[in-house]
Amino acid sequence: IIEVVSSPTVPNVTTPLNYCEGGVPATISASPTVAGYTINWYGDAALTNHLYTGANYTHGETTPGTYNYWATQSGGVYGCEGPAAQVTLNIIEAPNKPTITASGPLMFCFNGVSSVVLTANPHTPPSVSSYQWYRNGTAVAGATTNTITLNQVNHSGTYTVRTTGLGSTFCPSPLSDPVTVLIDAP
């Protein structure tokens, strides 16, 4: 007697998985479509490089790039293995930590004319899409370009800036080192 059985279907996977550098989870996951089936992870489309058996594979990748894996499920009476689902892990490079330069003194008396312009240097590449300035740890509304002009007593404070990368993830840079501005009233 020859019995022909259907192979398992493709397991449930999410792809592509897009993460910012420094924020990549240690594992990628797949789930079987039938309770009791087993997930198998491979490093190639030909399914010759078996990496792991289990729902959560610890990939160990942290460097920006694209990494492909293939997941199958096996089970049933004969332990048949089904077709593979490709899982693509994209690790996107985060922008570099920006630095701040000042166009004038960081301490001066308010006279209605004097000001200081802080400029963010993003140290590209990678490219950046936007900026956000912070005063005393709080985002400054509307301060989303590479410069900010300070010329009022209430502008005194400690300033930092963060850049945002390109793409669907808009990866954030680390905050710049702080720069303190003191504008005194006469």
C-alpha positions, 0 to 999 in steps of 0.5 A: 500500500502506498499512501500519499499525504499532503505536505504541510503548508508554509508557516506563518511569518512576517517579512520584511522585518525592518529594524534600526541599528541598535534596536534589533531583537535577538530573535526572529519568529515563525509560527506553525499553521497546525498545532504540534508542527515544528518550525525549521530554520535554514540559511539558504533557499535550497534548504541545505544549511539547517540552522535551528529547530523551533519557533524563535531563531536567535540570528545574532545579526547586529550589523546593518544589512539584509539577511535572508532566512527560510522557515519550514514546518514539519509534522503530521503522522510521517513528519513531512516538511513543507515548502519554505517561507523566506524571512528577510531581516533588514537592519538599517544604519542609524545616523551618526551622533550629530555635533553642535557648533555655535555662531557666537558666544553662548553667554550674552546679555539680551539687548534685542539685537544679539543672538546665537545660532546653533548648527547641527552637523550630522556627520553624513553618510548616512543621509538624514531626513530631519532634525529635532532640537531639544531644550532641557530635554524637551522637544522645541516645537517647530525646531526641525532644521539643522539650525536654531536661533536663540535671542530671548532670555527665555531661550536660555537652557541646555540644547541637544539635537537628534537627526532622523534617517531615511526610509520607512523606519526613520531611524533616530541618531543618538542625541548630540552632546549638550550645549548650554546657552545663557542669555541674561536680562540687562 
